[in-house]
Each structure stands twice: as structure tokens, then as C-alpha cells.
Amino acid sequence: MDIRILGAGDEALLIAAVDLSDEGPIGREAASRHLADPDLVNVVAIEDGAPVGFIYGHVLRRFEATSFFIYSVDVDEAYQRRGLAKAMLAALSDLGATGRWDEMFVFTNADNDAAMALYASAGGVRPNPDDVMFDFD
């Protein structure tokens, strides 16, 4: 298993990885634009040359800190419960430690038992159990 942060030239891997999420498909031109944006970060778990896990997110610059907001964590069902998501989160944490960001965060639903267990086991902390999110369309 290979854990890899995607960069320019990885369009085919990104296109295949997006298919693991609920947000695809994307074309080659969109993949190129996405990979060219330094604030959009993508990490994949690769098995036999194909993505089987995918996390992507966005760097958010604030006055007091730079954060990495994780949009999506996806692992192919056949590869779940093997530590891939945790390894991808660790790769992002390592990238952040190079000075890219000060902290990472992710939203999930309290009743998403798998996500709650993953984030806690990866070292995530739920600082405010009463946080609320509002959507604006």
C-alpha cells in the first residue's frame, strides 16, 4: 500500500480517486486545475496502481493560524478497517508539520460511528460537543 500526496501530473489518479467519493466525476481539465491550486490538497492510498482511499481538503488562512479543512474521507469498502484512512490522515498531519498548516479539522455527524471512531483513533479531539454548523445556500 502506498500513501501519496498528489501533485501536478497526477490527474489520472485524482480522477480515479474522486470516483471513490460522492462528488465525482471530474474531467482531466478540472483535475489539472484542482492539482494546480496549492490550497487544495489531495492524498490517496494506492493498491496495485489504483486509488482505494482518498482524502481531500483546503488550506484556510486565518489571522491567528493556518488550518487544513478536511472535506472528505473515503475508502473503498473492500479496503476499509485496514488503517488506510488513519495512514492518510497521518500523511496530512506530517505535511502540516512542515509548516503548511497549524491544525487540521473535519466535520462529521455524531451518529456516524465509523467516522467518530476513526477521528478519535487518529488523535482527533472533539473540543466542543455542542458545536453547530449552519449551511447557507
C-alpha positions as CSV (number, residue, x, y, z in Angstrom):
1,M,0.0,0.0,0.0
2,D,1.3,3.4,-1.0
3,I,0.1,6.7,0.6
4,R,0.7,9.6,-1.7
5,I,0.1,13.4,-1.7
6,L,-1.0,14.2,-5.2
7,G,0.7,16.9,-7.3
8,A,0.9,18.2,-10.9
9,G,0.9,15.2,-13.3
10,D,-1.4,13.1,-11.1
11,E,-4.6,13.9,-13.0
12,A,-5.4,10.3,-13.7
13,L,-5.0,9.3,-10.0
14,L,-7.2,12.2,-8.9
15,I,-9.9,11.4,-11.5
16,A,-9.9,7.8,-10.2
17,A,-9.8,8.9,-6.6
18,V,-12.8,11.3,-6.9
19,D,-14.8,8.3,-8.1
20,L,-14.5,6.9,-4.5
21,S,-16.3,10.0,-3.2
22,D,-19.8,11.2,-3.7
23,E,-18.6,14.2,-5.6
24,G,-17.5,13.0,-9.0
25,P,-16.9,12.5,-11.7
26,I,-14.4,15.1,-12.8
27,G,-12.6,15.5,-16.1
28,R,-8.9,15.9,-16.9
29,E,-9.1,19.7,-17.2
30,A,-10.8,20.1,-13.8
31,A,-8.3,17.7,-12.3
32,S,-5.4,19.8,-13.6
33,R,-6.9,23.0,-12.2
34,H,-7.5,21.3,-8.9
35,L,-3.9,20.0,-8.7
36,A,-2.5,23.4,-9.7
37,D,-4.2,25.1,-6.7
38,P,-1.7,24.9,-3.7
39,D,-4.6,25.4,-1.3
40,L,-6.3,22.2,-2.4
41,V,-4.6,19.1,-1.0
42,N,-5.3,15.5,-2.0
43,V,-3.9,12.3,-0.5
44,V,-4.6,8.8,-1.8
45,A,-4.0,5.3,-0.7
46,I,-2.9,3.3,-3.8
47,E,-3.1,-0.5,-4.2
48,D,-2.0,-2.2,-7.5
49,G,-1.7,1.3,-9.1
50,A,-5.3,2.3,-8.3
51,P,-6.6,4.6,-5.6
52,V,-8.5,2.7,-2.9
53,G,-8.6,5.6,-0.4
54,F,-8.9,9.4,-0.8
55,I,-8.9,12.4,1.4
56,Y,-9.0,16.0,0.1
57,G,-9.3,19.4,1.7
58,H,-8.5,23.0,1.6
59,V,-5.9,25.2,3.4
60,L,-7.6,28.1,5.3
61,R,-5.6,31.1,6.2
62,R,-6.8,33.0,9.3
63,F,-5.3,35.8,11.2
64,E,-4.2,33.6,14.2
65,A,-3.4,30.3,12.4
66,T,-3.5,28.4,9.2
67,S,-5.9,25.4,9.2
68,F,-6.5,22.5,7.0
69,F,-10.2,21.7,6.5
70,I,-10.8,18.1,5.5
71,Y,-13.7,17.9,3.1
72,S,-14.0,14.2,2.6
73,V,-12.5,10.9,3.7
74,D,-13.3,7.9,1.5
75,V,-12.1,4.4,1.4
76,D,-13.3,1.7,-1.0
77,E,-15.5,-0.7,1.0
78,A,-13.2,-3.7,0.2
79,Y,-10.3,-1.9,1.9
80,Q,-12.0,-0.4,5.0
81,R,-10.8,-1.3,8.5
82,R,-7.2,-1.7,7.4
83,G,-5.8,1.6,8.7
84,L,-5.8,3.3,5.3
85,A,-7.8,6.4,6.4
86,K,-5.7,6.7,9.5
87,A,-2.5,6.5,7.4
88,M,-3.8,9.2,5.0
89,L,-4.6,11.4,8.0
90,A,-1.1,10.8,9.3
91,A,0.4,11.8,5.9
92,L,-1.6,15.1,6.1
93,S,-0.5,15.7,9.6
94,D,3.1,15.2,8.5
95,L,2.6,17.6,5.7
96,G,1.2,20.2,8.1
97,A,4.2,19.7,10.4
98,T,6.4,21.0,7.5
99,G,4.8,24.4,8.0
100,R,1.8,24.1,5.6
101,W,-0.8,24.5,8.4
102,D,-1.0,24.7,12.2
103,E,-4.1,22.5,12.7
104,M,-6.5,20.2,10.8
105,F,-10.2,19.8,11.4
106,V,-13.1,17.8,10.0
107,F,-16.9,17.8,10.4
108,T,-19.0,14.7,10.8
109,N,-22.3,13.6,12.3
110,A,-22.2,12.4,15.9
111,D,-24.2,9.3,14.8
112,N,-21.5,8.3,12.2
113,D,-19.9,5.7,14.4
114,A,-17.2,4.8,11.9
115,A,-16.1,8.4,11.4
116,M,-16.2,9.1,15.1
117,A,-14.1,6.1,15.9
118,L,-11.6,6.9,13.0
119,Y,-11.1,10.5,14.0
120,A,-10.7,9.7,17.7
121,S,-8.2,6.8,17.0
122,A,-6.2,9.1,14.7
123,G,-5.7,11.6,17.6
124,G,-8.6,13.9,16.9
125,V,-10.2,15.8,19.8
126,R,-13.8,17.0,20.0
127,P,-13.2,20.3,21.9
128,N,-16.8,21.5,21.9
129,P,-19.6,18.8,22.0
130,D,-22.2,21.4,21.3
131,D,-20.7,22.9,18.1
132,V,-23.3,23.7,15.5
133,M,-22.9,24.2,11.7
134,F,-25.2,26.4,9.6
135,D,-25.4,25.9,5.8
136,F,-26.1,28.9,3.5
137,D,-27.3,28.1,0.0
